[in-house]
Amino acid sequence: MEAMLVRSRLWGLPHPRLDTGYCFVTQGDPAGMLISPLTALIDLRGSWHDFQLQARPLTGGERIRLDCSAAPEQYNDLGEGIRQTLLGTCRLDGATAVSGSAGLEVRGY
């Protein structure tokens, strides 16, 4: 499982905002690549250390939910608003996929 969401503000203005990203799942149903906004819509909710990413295919297929978290003290502050950890936990649609060894990175959140 791999996912990324990039939020960009055109011309530095609050609106319009352009969200782009991808969600790649190698097993299960649905398997394959979802690309936002071409084949799916990807949304991010939560805080910088405990967040949920949802990918909804535009074709009406099953949505994918990825819950990611790590304790705030497990993140490394790399400067310029970049935080990362290799000690994260990820759950794909509620089932524990990786516990305590997922790489998470958050920028400017």
C-alpha positions as MATLAB code, in Angstrom:
seq = 'MEAMLVRSRLWGLPHPRLDTGYCFVTQGDPAGMLISPLTALIDLRGSWHDFQLQARPLTGGERIRLDCSAAPEQYNDLGEGIRQTLLGTCRLDGATAVSGSAGLEVRGY';
ca = [
       0.000    0.000    0.000;
       1.270    3.431   -0.883;
      -0.587    6.740   -0.897;
       0.113   10.427   -1.280;
      -2.011   13.581   -1.248;
      -0.727   16.997   -2.265;
      -2.778   20.090   -1.503;
      -1.851   23.116   -3.568;
      -3.290   26.602   -3.561;
      -3.207   28.262   -6.939;
      -1.351   31.577   -6.916;
      -1.015   31.298   -3.114;
      -4.691   32.143   -2.592;
      -6.908   30.204   -0.156;
      -9.197   29.268   -3.058;
      -9.136   27.620   -5.508;
      -7.340   24.687   -3.924;
      -6.173   21.765   -6.027;
      -5.852   18.328   -4.394;
      -3.905   15.723   -6.341;
      -2.587   12.344   -5.308;
      -2.632    8.623   -5.720;
      -3.463    5.479   -3.786;
      -1.827    2.224   -4.869;
      -3.061   -1.082   -3.441;
      -1.336   -4.324   -4.465;
      -3.766   -6.824   -2.928;
      -7.463   -7.192   -2.252;
     -10.443   -5.645   -3.952;
     -10.102   -3.058   -5.321;
      -6.443   -3.528   -6.277;
      -4.549   -1.129   -8.496;
      -3.856    2.579   -8.799;
      -6.362    5.319   -8.046;
      -5.285    8.782   -9.195;
      -6.956   11.924   -7.915;
      -8.671   13.720   -9.605;
      -8.499   11.512  -12.750;
      -9.920    8.195  -11.521;
     -10.796    8.942   -7.880;
     -11.210   11.638   -5.270;
      -8.790   11.477   -2.348;
      -9.513   13.260    0.925;
      -7.475   13.685    4.117;
      -8.846   14.291    7.614;
      -7.431   14.405   11.101;
      -4.321   15.849   12.702;
      -0.716   15.735   11.533;
       0.063   12.689   13.719;
      -3.258   10.819   13.457;
      -4.983   11.077   10.078;
      -7.307    9.240    7.715;
      -6.972    9.154    3.938;
      -9.989    8.101    1.858;
      -9.946    7.329   -1.857;
     -13.310    7.094   -3.644;
     -13.252    5.838   -7.250;
     -15.196    8.021   -9.680;
     -16.717    4.865  -11.174;
     -18.625    4.196   -7.951;
     -16.492    1.275   -6.774;
     -15.551    0.525   -3.186;
     -13.834    3.320   -1.310;
     -10.468    2.704    0.329;
      -9.771    4.029    3.823;
      -6.281    4.222    5.263;
      -5.907    5.130    8.953;
      -2.389    6.304    9.851;
      -1.002    7.290   13.222;
       2.065    7.590   15.400;
       2.663    9.298   18.728;
       3.788   12.922   18.220;
       7.129   12.178   19.918;
       7.872    9.430   17.359;
       7.998   11.972   14.522;
      11.264   13.622   13.523;
      11.007   17.347   12.807;
      13.077   17.848    9.660;
      12.423   21.579    9.520;
      10.361   23.679    7.111;
       7.158   22.006    8.332;
       8.263   18.468    7.409;
       7.699   15.683    9.935;
       8.408   12.009    9.342;
       8.539    8.719   11.200;
       9.304    5.083   10.430;
       7.334    3.978   13.515;
       3.815    4.630   12.231;
       0.824    2.308   12.259;
      -1.437    1.952    9.198;
      -4.767    0.192    8.905;
      -6.289   -0.493    5.504;
     -10.099   -0.446    5.778;
      -9.912   -1.162    9.515;
      -7.615   -4.217    9.336;
      -4.104   -3.795   10.756;
      -1.711   -3.949    7.815;
       1.447   -2.504    9.354;
       1.884   -1.821   13.052;
       4.768    0.278   14.331;
       6.847    0.080   11.157;
       5.087    2.212    8.527;
       6.782    5.249    7.046;
       4.672    8.403    7.429;
       5.549   11.903    6.281;
       3.535   15.074    6.742;
       4.434   18.479    5.290;
       2.962   21.826    6.269;
       0.013   20.380    8.165;
];
